[in-house]
Amino acid sequence: MFYKVFVLACLLSLSLPCSAWVDTDKDGVPDKKDACPDTPADAVVLANGCQDLTLLSSETNVIDEKAAGVADVQGYSVSAIESPMRLFFEFAHADLSQTQRASLQAFLPEIRHSAKVLLVGHTDNIGAEQFNNALSLARAKAVKSLLSKEYGVNTEFIEVLGKGSSQPMTDNLSKESRQLNRRVDILLNSKSTK
């Protein structure tokens, strides 16, 4: 009897680790660690299971600026490049990932040639309004700090603003859309210094 219980316990202990690796959306990240369990089957994902925002098509990134509130700040406009200058953030973080730092570097020429720059931080709708307002401002300040400390940009003409979750780029109905709402929009003054 003891032998049968022992063998059964051994078999169960060997089968439990197998059931821990369940990947329902087939993105290569186990559900246990998947922050975005609804990603499409052929999507390229990061270690957390969410899509790499730098690889999203420009169609996903194009929005109605008036609806998203990025064109309502007097004296500033969305950049003239193909898609608006946006930096994206992980959930509840104000630090910029390496892929987003590369995006920031690509924006440097336009930033340096602008008379004024406005960094507008945003969040998704998860969390308390007070926390989201503080987080959105912290994101904008983090970008300003990076521009100054790592890229030598004169921040005297850079303003920061936190909008919290009040101006989403897209709906907040899925993890993917919430991921797009966690951002800093870079708005440039229409008058160039050069």
Order of alpha helices (4+ residues) and beta strands (2+ residues): alpha-alpha-alpha-beta-beta-alpha-beta-alpha-beta-alpha-beta
